[in-house]
């Protein structure tokens, strides 16, 4: 997954340091722990080592803060579907809830779902500044081409 070049983080809505610990997306049966993710040396987002975990990108805002918080997860693994397997099926209006370390929750609603070719990933659109708190859920999608390194697309869910 391409990584962000910059993320907005002014005017937090939730206190800084309240890291997200869990994500729930009832429509697709997701209720998963959140690990922390950084940016790899090649500029891409790290991915969780456990296919059933999702991860929050720590270089951006936390869910509920000003700007696009990013949570990434696998679509599948060698043993079957992973945490974000059904992400592409979400519809506008579906609920997403992120639990923070203090036990509070940030509730958001899906605004849309887009699939982008990885070689044309719209970094500024996905990671760029937005006027309020937002959430981006990202996984792989499209065709799996072993000789080309795996999945060729990314699925991005936009929520606010």
DSSP file (Angstrom, degrees, kcal/mol; ACC not computed):
  #  RESIDUE AA STRUCTURE BP1 BP2  ACC     N-H-->O    O-->H-N    N-H-->O    O-->H-N    TCO  KAPPA ALPHA  PHI   PSI    X-CA   Y-CA   Z-CA
    1    1 A X              0   0    0      0, 0.0    44,-1.7     0, 0.0   139,-0.0   0.000 360.0 360.0 360.0 130.7    0.0    0.0    0.0
    2    2 A X  B     -A   44   0A   0     42,-0.2     2,-0.2   116,-0.1    42,-0.2  -0.321 360.0-129.1 -61.1 148.7    1.4    3.4   -0.9
    3    3 A X        -     0   0    0     40,-0.7     2,-0.1    39,-0.1    41,-0.1  -0.579  21.3 -97.0-100.1 163.5    2.2    5.5    2.1
    4    4 A X        -     0   0    0     -2,-0.2     3,-0.1     1,-0.1    -1,-0.1  -0.454  15.1-155.9 -77.3 149.0    1.1    9.1    2.9
    5    5 A X  S    S-     0   0    0      1,-0.4     2,-0.3    -2,-0.1    -1,-0.1   0.782  80.8  -6.1 -88.9 -32.7    3.4   12.0    2.3
    6    6 A X        -     0   0    0      2,-0.0    -1,-0.4   118,-0.0     2,-0.4  -0.984  61.6-156.8-157.9 152.0    1.7   14.1    4.9
    7    7 A X        -     0   0    0     -2,-0.3     2,-0.2    52,-0.2   121,-0.1  -0.999  23.6-118.9-135.9 139.2   -1.2   13.9    7.2
    8    8 A X        +     0   0    0    119,-0.4    53,-0.5    -2,-0.4    -2,-0.0  -0.494  37.4 161.2 -72.6 142.9   -3.2   16.7    8.8
    9    9 A X        +     0   0    0     -2,-0.2     3,-0.2    51,-0.1     2,-0.1   0.224  27.1 119.8-150.1  20.8   -3.2   16.6   12.6
   10   10 A X        +     0   0    0      1,-0.2    56,-0.3    55,-0.1    51,-0.0  -0.471  68.5  24.0 -85.7 164.6   -4.2   20.0   14.0
   11   11 A X  S    S-     0   0    0     -2,-0.1    55,-0.4     1,-0.1    -1,-0.2   0.940  81.3-149.3  52.0  63.1   -7.3   20.7   16.2
   12   12 A X        -     0   0    0     -3,-0.2    53,-0.2    53,-0.2    -1,-0.1  -0.325  14.6-159.9 -63.6 142.4   -7.7   17.2   17.7
   13   13 A X  S    S+     0   0    0     51,-0.4     2,-0.3     1,-0.1    52,-0.2   0.793  83.8  39.5 -88.7 -34.3  -11.2   16.2   18.6
   14   14 A X  S    S-     0   0    0     48,-0.1    48,-0.1     1,-0.1    52,-0.1  -0.852 108.1 -87.4-109.6 151.9  -10.0   13.5   21.0
   15   15 A X    >   -     0   0    0     -2,-0.3     3,-1.3     1,-0.1    -2,-0.1  -0.278  49.4-106.0 -58.5 139.3   -7.0   14.0   23.3
   16   16 A X  T 3  S+     0   0    0      1,-0.2    -1,-0.1    -4,-0.1     3,-0.1  -0.273 103.6  40.5 -60.6 152.0   -3.7   13.1   21.7
   17   17 A X  T 3  S+     0   0    0      1,-0.2     2,-1.7    -3,-0.1    -1,-0.2   0.336  75.6 120.7  90.2  -8.5   -2.2    9.9   23.0
   18   18 A X    <   -     0   0    0     -3,-1.3    -1,-0.2    -4,-0.1     3,-0.1  -0.607  52.8-163.0 -88.1  80.5   -5.5    8.0   23.1
   19   19 A X        -     0   0    0     -2,-1.7    82,-1.7    81,-0.1     2,-0.2  -0.332  20.9-108.8 -67.9 143.5   -4.4    5.4   20.7
   20   20 A X  E     +B  100   0B   0     80,-0.2    80,-0.3     1,-0.1    36,-0.2  -0.481  34.8 177.9 -71.3 141.8   -7.1    3.2   19.0
   21   21 A X  E     +     0   0B   0     78,-3.2    13,-2.3     1,-0.3     2,-0.3   0.568  59.4  20.7-120.3 -15.8   -7.2   -0.4   20.2
   22   22 A X  E     -BC  99  33B   0     77,-1.3    77,-2.4    11,-0.3     2,-0.4  -0.995  54.9-153.4-156.8 147.9  -10.1   -2.0   18.4
   23   23 A X  E     -BC  98  32B   0      9,-2.6     9,-2.5    -2,-0.3     2,-0.4  -0.985   9.8-170.1-125.7 138.8  -12.2   -1.6   15.3
   24   24 A X  E     +BC  97  31B   0     73,-2.9    73,-2.8    -2,-0.4     2,-0.3  -0.996  13.0 173.2-129.3 130.8  -15.7   -2.9   14.8
   25   25 A X  E > > - C   0  30B   0      5,-2.4     5,-1.9    -2,-0.4     3,-1.4  -0.782  10.4-172.7-132.0  86.9  -17.7   -2.9   11.5
   26   26 A X  G > 5S+     0   0    0     -2,-0.3     3,-1.3     1,-0.3    -1,-0.1   0.825  76.7  65.4 -54.9 -38.9  -20.9   -4.8   12.2
   27   27 A X  G 3 5S+     0   0    0     68,-0.4    -1,-0.3     1,-0.3    69,-0.1   0.824 115.8  28.9 -54.9 -34.0  -22.1   -5.0    8.6
   28   28 A X  G < 5S-     0   0    0     -3,-1.4    -1,-0.3     2,-0.1    -2,-0.2   0.232 114.4-108.7-114.6  13.0  -19.2   -7.3    7.7
   29   29 A X  T < 5 +     0   0    0     -3,-1.3     2,-0.5    -4,-0.5    -3,-0.2   0.745  62.3 155.0  72.4  24.2  -18.6   -8.9   11.0
   30   30 A X  E   < +C   25   0B   0     -5,-1.9    -5,-2.4     2,-0.0    -1,-0.2  -0.750   9.3 151.3 -88.6 129.4  -15.3   -7.2   11.9
   31   31 A X  E     +C   24   0B   0     -2,-0.5     2,-0.3    -7,-0.2    -7,-0.2  -0.684  29.2 153.1-150.8  92.0  -14.4   -6.9   15.5
   32   32 A X  E     -C   23   0B   0     -9,-2.5    -9,-2.6    -2,-0.2    21,-0.1  -0.900  45.4-108.8-132.9 149.8  -10.6   -6.8   15.6
   33   33 A X  E     -C   22   0B   0     -2,-0.3    21,-2.0   -11,-0.2     2,-0.5  -0.400  32.8-133.1 -69.7 153.8   -7.7   -5.6   17.7
   34   34 A X  E     -e   54   0C   0    -13,-2.3    21,-0.3    19,-0.2     2,-0.2  -0.943  19.3-170.5-111.2 129.4   -5.6   -2.7   16.3
   35   35 A X  E     -e   55   0C   0     19,-2.4    21,-2.9    -2,-0.5     2,-0.4  -0.570  32.2 -98.2-101.3 174.6   -1.9   -2.8   16.3
   36   36 A X  E     -e   56   0C   0     19,-0.2     2,-0.3    -2,-0.2    21,-0.2  -0.775  37.3-167.0 -97.2 143.6    0.3    0.2   15.5
   37   37 A X  E     -e   57   0C   0     19,-2.9    21,-2.5    -2,-0.4    22,-0.4  -0.942   5.0-173.4-127.5 148.9    1.8    0.6   12.0
   38   38 A X        -     0   0    0     -2,-0.3     8,-2.7    19,-0.2     2,-0.5  -0.424  37.1 -79.7-119.1-161.5    4.5    2.8   10.6
   39   39 A X  B     -K   45   0D   0      6,-0.2     6,-0.2    -2,-0.2     5,-0.1  -0.926  42.0-130.6-109.2 130.2    6.0    3.6    7.2
   40   40 A X    >   -     0   0    0      4,-3.5     3,-2.1    -2,-0.5   -37,-0.1  -0.224  31.1-100.3 -71.8 166.9    8.5    1.2    5.6
   41   41 A X  T 3  S+     0   0    0      1,-0.3    -1,-0.1     2,-0.1    -2,-0.0   0.797 123.7  57.9 -58.6 -29.4   11.8    2.3    4.2
   42   42 A X  T 3  S-     0   0    0      2,-0.1    -1,-0.3     1,-0.0   -39,-0.1   0.423 121.7-106.2 -83.7   3.1   10.2    2.1    0.7
   43   43 A X  S <  S+     0   0    0     -3,-2.1   -40,-0.7     1,-0.3     2,-0.2   0.365  81.0 123.6  92.0  -4.7    7.5    4.6    1.7
   44   44 A X  B     -A    2   0A   0    -42,-0.2    -4,-3.5     1,-0.1    -1,-0.3  -0.506  69.5 -97.9 -86.8 158.6    4.7    2.0    1.9
   45   45 A X  B     -K   39   0D   0    -44,-1.7    -6,-0.2    -6,-0.2    -1,-0.1  -0.524  39.2-114.3 -71.5 137.8    2.6    1.4    5.0
   46   46 A X        -     0   0    0     -8,-2.7     2,-0.3    -2,-0.2    -1,-0.1  -0.319  31.7-140.0 -60.8 157.5    3.6   -1.5    7.2
   47   47 A X        -     0   0    0      7,-0.0    26,-0.1   -10,-0.0     7,-0.1  -0.924  23.1 -94.6-122.1 151.2    1.1   -4.3    7.3
   48   48 A X        -     0   0    0     -2,-0.3     7,-0.1     5,-0.2   -11,-0.0  -0.301  22.0-142.2 -60.7 144.9    0.0   -6.4   10.3
   49   49 A X  S    S+     0   0    0      1,-0.1     2,-0.6     2,-0.0    -1,-0.1   0.781  90.5  65.6 -78.1 -26.9    1.9   -9.7   10.6
   50   50 A X  S >  S-     0   0    0      1,-0.1     3,-1.9     4,-0.1    24,-0.2  -0.868  79.2-145.8 -97.2 122.9   -1.4  -11.4   11.8
   51   51 A X  T 3  S+     0   0    0     -2,-0.6    32,-2.4     1,-0.3    33,-0.3   0.665  97.7  56.0 -63.4 -17.2   -4.0  -11.5    9.0
   52   52 A X  T 3  S+     0   0    0     30,-0.2     2,-0.3    31,-0.1    -1,-0.3   0.456  94.7  82.7 -96.2  -1.4   -6.8  -11.1   11.6
   53   53 A X    <   -     0   0    0     -3,-1.9    21,-0.6   -21,-0.1     2,-0.3  -0.716  63.8-152.9 -95.7 151.7   -5.4   -7.9   13.0
   54   54 A X  E     -eF  34  73C   0    -21,-2.0   -19,-2.4    -2,-0.3     2,-0.4  -0.797  15.4-141.8-111.1 163.8   -5.9   -4.4   11.6
   55   55 A X  E     -eF  35  72C   0     17,-2.9    17,-2.7    -2,-0.3     2,-0.4  -0.985   4.9-138.7-135.8 142.1   -3.4   -1.6   12.2
   56   56 A X  E     -eF  36  71C   0    -21,-2.9   -19,-2.9    -2,-0.4     2,-0.8  -0.821  25.6-124.8 -96.1 131.8   -3.5    2.1   12.8
   57   57 A X  E >   -e   37   0C   0     13,-2.6     3,-1.4    -2,-0.4    13,-0.4  -0.671  20.9-161.8 -78.2 108.6   -0.9    4.3   11.0
   58   58 A X  T 3  S+     0   0    0    -21,-2.5    -1,-0.2    -2,-0.8   -20,-0.1   0.642  80.4  70.3 -72.1 -15.4    0.7    6.2   13.8
   59   59 A X  T 3  S+     0   0    0    -22,-0.4    -1,-0.3     2,-0.1   -52,-0.2   0.566 100.3  54.4 -79.8  -5.3    2.2    8.9   11.6
   60   60 A X  S <  S-     0   0    0     -3,-1.4     9,-0.1     1,-0.2   -51,-0.1  -0.502 103.9 -65.6-112.3-174.4   -1.3   10.3   11.1
   61   61 A X        -     0   0    0    -53,-0.5     9,-0.4     7,-0.3    -1,-0.2  -0.274  49.5-111.0 -69.5 158.2   -4.1   11.4   13.4
   62   62 A X    >   -     0   0    0      1,-0.1     3,-2.5     7,-0.1   -48,-0.1  -0.539  52.3 -77.7 -78.7 155.1   -5.9    9.1   15.6
   63   63 A X  T 3  S+     0   0    0      1,-0.3    -1,-0.1    -2,-0.2     3,-0.1  -0.331 123.8  29.4 -54.4 132.7   -9.6    8.3   14.8
   64   64 A X  T 3  S+     0   0    0      1,-0.4   -51,-0.4    70,-0.3    -1,-0.3   0.170  98.7 107.4  98.0 -16.3  -11.6   11.3   15.9
   65   65 A X  S <  S-     0   0    0     -3,-2.5    69,-0.5   -52,-0.2    -1,-0.4  -0.505  87.1 -77.0 -87.9 163.7   -8.8   13.8   15.5
   66   66 A X  B    S+G  133   0C   0    -55,-0.4    67,-0.2   -56,-0.3    -1,-0.1  -0.384  99.4  24.4 -57.2 127.3   -8.7   16.4   12.7
   67   67 A X  E    S- h   0 133C   0     65,-1.4    67,-2.0    -2,-0.1     2,-0.9  -0.366 105.2 -40.5 107.4 176.0   -7.7   14.7    9.4
   68   68 A X  E     - h   0 134C   0     60,-0.3    -7,-0.3    59,-0.3     2,-0.3  -0.679  48.4-157.4 -85.2 107.3   -7.8   11.2    7.9
   69   69 A X  E     - h   0 135C   0     65,-2.6    67,-2.9    -2,-0.9     2,-0.5  -0.621  17.0-143.8 -75.1 141.1   -6.9    8.5   10.4
   70   70 A X  E     + h   0 136C   0     -9,-0.4   -13,-2.6   -13,-0.4     2,-0.4  -0.937  21.6 178.5-118.2 129.0   -5.7    5.4    8.5
   71   71 A X  E     -Fh  56 137C   0     65,-2.8    67,-2.4    -2,-0.5     2,-0.3  -0.997  11.2-172.0-126.5 126.9   -6.4    1.8    9.4
   72   72 A X  E     +Fh  55 138C   0    -17,-2.7   -17,-2.9    -2,-0.4     2,-0.3  -0.859   9.4 163.4-119.8 152.6   -5.0   -1.0    7.2
   73   73 A X  E     -F   54   0C   0     65,-2.0    67,-0.3    -2,-0.3   -19,-0.1  -0.984  38.0 -89.0-159.9 163.3   -5.6   -4.7    7.1
   74   74 A X        -     0   0    0    -21,-0.6    10,-2.5    -2,-0.3    11,-0.1  -0.405  16.3-151.1 -76.1 152.5   -5.2   -7.8    4.9
   75   75 A X  S    S-     0   0    0      1,-0.3     7,-2.0     8,-0.2     2,-0.3   0.784  76.6 -22.0 -87.9 -35.1   -7.8   -9.0    2.5
   76   76 A X  E     -L   81   0E   0      5,-0.3    -1,-0.3     8,-0.1     2,-0.3  -0.942  56.1-148.8-159.8 180.0   -6.7  -12.6    2.8
   77   77 A X  E >   -L   80   0E   0      3,-2.3     3,-1.1    -2,-0.3     5,-0.0  -0.818  47.7 -82.1-144.5-176.8   -3.9  -15.0    3.7
   78   78 A X  T 3  S+     0   0    0     -2,-0.3     3,-0.1     1,-0.2     0, 0.0   0.665 129.2  49.1 -67.7 -13.9   -2.6  -18.4    2.6
   79   79 A X  T 3  S-     0   0    0      1,-0.3     2,-0.3     2,-0.0    -1,-0.2   0.450 122.4 -82.0-105.8  -1.4   -5.2  -19.9    5.0
   80   80 A X  E <  S+L   77   0E   0     -3,-1.1    -3,-2.3     0, 0.0    -1,-0.3  -0.911  79.5   3.4 138.3-164.1   -8.3  -17.9    3.9
   81   81 A X  E     -L   76   0E   0     -2,-0.3    -5,-0.3    -5,-0.2     2,-0.2  -0.186  60.6-152.4 -58.7 146.6  -10.1  -14.6    4.4
   82   82 A X    >   -     0   0    0     -7,-2.0     3,-2.0    -9,-0.0     4,-0.2  -0.475  38.6 -73.4-111.9-174.8   -8.5  -12.0    6.6
   83   83 A X  T 3  S+     0   0    0    -32,-2.4     3,-0.3     1,-0.3    -8,-0.2   0.801 130.0  36.3 -53.5 -39.5   -9.8   -9.1    8.7
   84   84 A X  T >  S+     0   0    0    -10,-2.5     3,-1.5   -33,-0.3     4,-0.3   0.022  77.7 123.3-106.4  27.7  -10.8   -6.8    5.8
   85   85 A X  T <  S+     0   0    0     -3,-2.0     3,-0.4     1,-0.3    -1,-0.2   0.881  82.4  35.9 -55.0 -43.0  -11.9   -9.5    3.3
   86   86 A X  T >  S+     0   0    0     -3,-0.3     3,-2.0    -4,-0.2     4,-0.3   0.238  82.0 111.7 -98.1  13.4  -15.4   -8.0    2.9
   87   87 A X  G X  S+     0   0    0     -3,-1.5     3,-1.8     1,-0.3    -1,-0.2   0.877  71.7  61.6 -54.2 -40.4  -14.3   -4.3    3.1
   88   88 A X  G 3  S+     0   0    0     -3,-0.4    -1,-0.3    -4,-0.3    -2,-0.1   0.665  96.4  61.7 -62.7 -16.4  -15.1   -3.8   -0.6
   89   89 A X  G <  S+     0   0    0     -3,-2.0    -1,-0.3     2,-0.1    -2,-0.2   0.515  75.9 117.5 -90.6  -4.7  -18.8   -4.7    0.1
   90   90 A X    <   -     0   0    0     -3,-1.8     2,-0.3    -4,-0.3    23,-0.1  -0.264  49.9-154.7 -62.7 151.7  -19.4   -1.8    2.5
   91   91 A X    >   -     0   0    0     21,-0.1     3,-2.3     1,-0.0    19,-0.3  -0.892  31.1 -81.1-125.3 153.8  -22.0    0.8    1.5
   92   92 A X  T 3  S+     0   0    0     -2,-0.3    19,-0.2     1,-0.3     3,-0.1  -0.308 118.5  33.3 -52.2 135.2  -22.5    4.4    2.3
   93   93 A X  T 3  S+     0   0    0     17,-2.7    -1,-0.3     1,-0.4    18,-0.1   0.138  83.8 132.6 100.4 -18.3  -24.3    4.6    5.7
   94   94 A X    <   -     0   0    0     -3,-2.3    16,-3.1    16,-0.1    -1,-0.4  -0.371  57.0-116.6 -65.3 147.0  -22.6    1.5    7.2
   95   95 A X  E     - D   0 109B   0     14,-0.2   -68,-0.4    -3,-0.1     2,-0.4  -0.616  27.1-173.7 -90.8 143.5  -21.2    2.1   10.7
   96   96 A X  E     - D   0 108B   0     12,-2.5    12,-3.2    -2,-0.3     2,-0.4  -0.997   6.6-169.4-132.0 131.2  -17.6    1.9   11.8
   97   97 A X  E     -BD  24 107B   0    -73,-2.8   -73,-2.9    -2,-0.4     2,-0.5  -0.984   4.7-166.3-126.7 129.9  -16.6    2.1   15.4
   98   98 A X  E     -BD  23 106B   0      8,-2.5     8,-2.8    -2,-0.4     2,-0.4  -0.966  12.6-146.1-116.5 125.4  -13.1    2.5   16.8
   99   99 A X  E     -BD  22 105B   0    -77,-2.4   -78,-3.2    -2,-0.5   -77,-1.3  -0.754  15.1-147.5 -90.3 134.3  -12.4    2.0   20.5
  100  100 A X  E >   -B   20   0B   0      4,-3.1     3,-2.4    -2,-0.4   -80,-0.2  -0.539  30.6 -98.1 -97.5 166.5   -9.7    4.1   22.0
  101  101 A X  T 3  S+     0   0    0    -82,-1.7   -81,-0.1     1,-0.3   -83,-0.1   0.780 122.2  56.2 -55.2 -32.0   -7.4    3.2   24.9
  102  102 A X  T 3  S-     0   0    0    -83,-0.1    -1,-0.3     2,-0.1     3,-0.1   0.440 121.2-105.0 -83.4   2.7   -9.6    4.9   27.5
  103  103 A X  S <  S+     0   0    0     -3,-2.4    -2,-0.1     1,-0.3    -1,-0.1   0.296  81.5 126.0  93.2  -9.4  -12.6    2.8   26.5
  104  104 A X        -     0   0    0     -5,-0.1    -4,-3.1     1,-0.0     2,-0.4  -0.336  50.8-135.5 -74.9 164.6  -14.4    5.6   24.6
  105  105 A X  E     -D   99   0B   0     -6,-0.2     2,-0.6    -3,-0.1    -6,-0.2  -0.924   8.3-147.8-124.9 150.7  -15.5    5.0   21.0
  106  106 A X  E     -D   98   0B   0     -8,-2.8    -8,-2.5    -2,-0.4     2,-0.5  -0.975  22.0-159.6-112.5 115.6  -15.3    7.1   17.8
  107  107 A X  E     +D   97   0B   0     -2,-0.6     2,-0.3   -10,-0.2   -10,-0.2  -0.850  15.8 171.3-103.0 129.2  -18.3    6.3   15.6
  108  108 A X  E     -D   96   0B   0    -12,-3.2   -12,-2.5    -2,-0.5     2,-0.4  -0.852  24.2-132.9-131.6 166.8  -18.1    7.0   11.9
  109  109 A X  E     -D   95   0B   0     -2,-0.3    51,-2.2   -14,-0.2   -14,-0.2  -0.969  28.8-108.5-125.0 136.1  -20.3    6.3    8.9
  110  110 A X  E     -I  159   0C   0    -16,-3.1   -17,-2.7    -2,-0.4    49,-0.3  -0.430  30.2-179.2 -64.1 129.5  -19.1    5.0    5.5
  111  111 A X  E     -     0   0C   0     47,-3.6     2,-0.3     1,-0.4   -19,-0.2   0.719  62.5 -32.5 -97.5 -30.8  -19.2    7.8    2.9
  112  112 A X  E     -I  158   0C   0     46,-1.6    46,-3.0   -21,-0.1     2,-0.4  -0.968  47.0-128.1-179.4 165.2  -18.0    5.6    0.0
  113  113 A X  E     -I  157   0C   0     -2,-0.3     2,-0.3    44,-0.2    44,-0.2  -0.999  25.8-179.1-132.1 130.8  -15.7    2.8   -1.2
  114  114 A X  E     -I  156   0C   0     42,-2.7    42,-3.2    -2,-0.4     2,-0.5  -0.954  17.5-149.2-130.2 149.4  -13.2    3.1   -4.1
  115  115 A X  E     -I  155   0C   0     -2,-0.3     2,-0.4    40,-0.2    40,-0.2  -0.983  20.1-174.8-117.8 128.9  -10.8    0.7   -5.7
  116  116 A X  E     -I  154   0C   0     38,-2.8    38,-2.7    -2,-0.5     2,-0.1  -0.956  31.4-110.9-124.6 139.6   -7.6    2.1   -7.2
  117  117 A X  E >   -I  153   0C   0     -2,-0.4     3,-2.1    36,-0.2    36,-0.3  -0.486  31.5-127.8 -61.2 136.8   -4.8    0.5   -9.2
  118  118 A X  G >  S+     0   0    0     34,-3.0     3,-1.1     1,-0.3    -1,-0.1   0.842 109.3  55.4 -59.2 -32.7   -1.7    0.4   -6.9
  119  119 A X  G 3  S+     0   0    0     33,-0.4    -1,-0.3     1,-0.2    -2,-0.1   0.489 115.0  39.5 -80.7   0.0    0.4    2.1   -9.6
  120  120 A X  G <  S+     0   0    0     -3,-2.1    -1,-0.2     2,-0.0    -2,-0.2  -0.015  80.1 157.8-131.0  28.4   -2.1    5.0   -9.8
  121  121 A X    <   -     0   0    0     -3,-1.1     2,-1.8    -5,-0.1     3,-0.2  -0.347  43.6-131.9 -60.7 127.3   -2.9    5.3   -6.0
  122  122 A X     >  +     0   0    0      1,-0.2     4,-2.4    -2,-0.1     3,-0.5  -0.516  32.8 174.2 -83.7  76.1   -4.3    8.8   -5.3
  123  123 A X  H  > S+     0   0    0     -2,-1.8     4,-3.0     1,-0.3     5,-0.4   0.869  75.2  50.0 -51.4 -47.1   -2.1    9.6   -2.3
  124  124 A X  H  > S+     0   0    0      1,-0.2     4,-1.4     2,-0.2    -1,-0.3   0.874 112.4  48.0 -64.5 -36.8   -3.2   13.2   -1.9
  125  125 A X  H  4 S+     0   0    0     -3,-0.5    -2,-0.2     2,-0.2    -1,-0.2   0.917 118.9  38.4 -68.4 -43.8   -6.9   12.2   -2.0
  126  126 A X  H  < S+     0   0    0     -4,-2.4    -2,-0.2     1,-0.1    -3,-0.2   0.918 132.7  21.9 -75.9 -44.7   -6.6    9.4    0.5
  127  127 A X  H  < S+     0   0    0     -4,-3.0  -119,-0.4    -5,-0.3   -59,-0.3   0.517  97.7 110.1-103.8  -7.1   -4.1   10.9    2.9
  128  128 A X  S  < S-     0   0    0     -4,-1.4   -60,-0.3    -5,-0.4  -120,-0.1  -0.080  78.6 -69.8 -72.2 170.2   -4.5   14.7    2.3
  129  129 A X        -     0   0    0    -62,-0.1     2,-0.3  -122,-0.1    -1,-0.2  -0.196  48.1-173.0 -59.1 145.2   -6.1   17.3    4.6
  130  130 A X        -     0   0    0      2,-0.2   -63,-0.1    -3,-0.1     4,-0.1  -0.927  35.4-110.5-134.6 160.1   -9.8   17.2    5.2
  131  131 A X  S    S-     0   0    0     -2,-0.3     2,-0.2   -65,-0.1   -65,-0.1   0.600  92.2  -0.5 -73.2  -9.5  -12.0   19.7    7.1
  132  132 A X  S    S-     0   0    0    -67,-0.1   -65,-1.4   -66,-0.0    -2,-0.2  -0.829 104.6 -37.8-154.9-168.2  -12.8   17.4   10.0
  133  133 A X  E     +Gh  66  67C   0     -2,-0.2     2,-0.3   -67,-0.2   -65,-0.2  -0.412  62.6 168.9 -64.0 139.6  -12.2   14.0   11.5
  134  134 A X  E     - h   0  68C   0    -67,-2.0   -65,-2.6   -69,-0.5     2,-0.4  -0.951  23.8-142.5-147.5 164.1  -12.2   11.2    8.8
  135  135 A X  E     -Jh 159  69C   0     24,-2.7    24,-2.3    -2,-0.3     2,-0.5  -0.996   5.8-165.3-134.5 138.2  -11.3    7.6    8.6
  136  136 A X  E     -Jh 158  70C   0    -67,-2.9   -65,-2.8    -2,-0.4     2,-0.5  -0.991   4.5-166.5-122.5 121.4   -9.6    5.6    5.7
  137  137 A X  E     -Jh 157  71C   0     20,-2.0    20,-2.8    -2,-0.5     2,-0.4  -0.934  15.5-170.6-106.3 129.0   -9.8    1.9    5.8
  138  138 A X  E     +Jh 156  72C   0    -67,-2.4   -65,-2.0    -2,-0.5     2,-0.3  -0.963  17.0 147.2-130.7 136.7   -7.4    0.3    3.3
  139  139 A X  E     -J  155   0C   0     16,-2.0    16,-2.5    -2,-0.4   -65,-0.2  -0.902  47.0 -85.0-147.5 177.7   -6.8   -3.3    2.0
  140  140 A X  E     +J  154   0C   0    -67,-0.3     2,-0.3    -2,-0.3    14,-0.3  -0.466  51.2 155.3 -83.3 161.2   -5.7   -5.0   -1.2
  141  141 A X  E     +J  153   0C   0     12,-2.0    12,-1.9     2,-0.1    11,-0.5  -0.925  25.4  58.1-165.0-171.4   -8.1   -5.8   -4.0
  142  142 A X  E    S-     0   0C   0     -2,-0.3     2,-0.2    10,-0.2     9,-0.0  -0.326  96.2  -7.7  73.0-156.7   -8.5   -6.5   -7.6
  143  143 A X  E     -     0   0C   0      8,-0.1     9,-1.8     1,-0.1     2,-0.6  -0.466  61.1-135.0 -76.2 143.1   -6.7   -9.3   -9.4
  144  144 A X  E     -J  151   0C   0      7,-0.2     2,-0.6    -2,-0.2     7,-0.2  -0.891  24.8-179.3 -96.6 118.8   -4.0  -11.3   -7.7
  145  145 A X  E > > -J  150   0C   0      5,-2.4     5,-2.5    -2,-0.6     3,-1.3  -0.905  12.9-166.1-123.8 101.2   -1.1  -11.7  -10.0
  146  146 A X  G > 5S+     0   0    0     -2,-0.6     3,-1.6     1,-0.3    -1,-0.2   0.895  89.3  51.3 -54.0 -46.4    1.7  -13.8   -8.4
  147  147 A X  G 3 5S+     0   0    0      1,-0.3    -1,-0.3     2,-0.1    -2,-0.0   0.674 109.9  51.5 -68.6 -16.2    4.3  -12.7  -11.0
  148  148 A X  G < 5S-     0   0    0     -3,-1.3    -1,-0.3     2,-0.2    -2,-0.2   0.239 128.4 -92.1-104.4  11.7    3.5   -9.1  -10.5
  149  149 A X  T < 5S-     0   0    0     -3,-1.6     2,-0.4    -4,-0.2    -3,-0.2   0.518  71.4 -69.8  96.5   5.0    3.9   -9.2   -6.7
  150  150 A X  E   <S+ J   0 145C   0     -5,-2.5    -5,-2.4   -10,-0.0    -2,-0.2  -0.905 100.6  23.6 120.8-144.3    0.3   -9.9   -5.6
  151  151 A X  E     - J   0 144C   0     -2,-0.4    -7,-0.2    -7,-0.2    -9,-0.1  -0.320  55.5-155.1 -64.7 145.5   -2.8   -7.9   -5.6
  152  152 A X  E     +     0   0C   0     -9,-1.8   -34,-3.0   -11,-0.5   -33,-0.4   0.545  68.6  46.5-100.0 -10.2   -2.9   -5.1   -8.2
  153  153 A X  E     -IJ 117 141C   0    -12,-1.9   -12,-2.0   -36,-0.3     2,-0.4  -0.796  65.3-137.0-127.5 168.1   -5.4   -2.7   -6.5
  154  154 A X  E     -IJ 116 140C   0    -38,-2.7   -38,-2.8   -14,-0.3     2,-0.5  -0.991  13.4-144.6-123.4 139.1   -6.2   -1.1   -3.2
  155  155 A X  E     -IJ 115 139C   0    -16,-2.5   -16,-2.0    -2,-0.4     2,-0.5  -0.886  18.7-168.6 -98.9 130.3   -9.7   -0.8   -1.8
  156  156 A X  E     -IJ 114 138C   0    -42,-3.2   -42,-2.7    -2,-0.5     2,-0.5  -0.983   8.6-159.1-124.8 124.3  -10.2    2.4    0.2
  157  157 A X  E     -IJ 113 137C   0    -20,-2.8   -20,-2.0    -2,-0.5     2,-0.5  -0.892   9.9-153.4 -99.9 129.3  -13.2    3.0    2.4
  158  158 A X  E     +IJ 112 136C   0    -46,-3.0   -47,-3.6    -2,-0.5   -46,-1.6  -0.893  21.6 169.9-102.4 128.8  -13.9    6.7    3.2
  159  159 A X  E      IJ 110 135C   0    -24,-2.3   -24,-2.7    -2,-0.5   -49,-0.2  -0.981 360.0 360.0-138.8 151.4  -15.8    7.4    6.4
  160  160 A X              0   0    0    -51,-2.2   -50,-0.1    -2,-0.3   -27,-0.1   0.281 360.0 360.0-147.6 360.0  -16.6   10.5    8.5
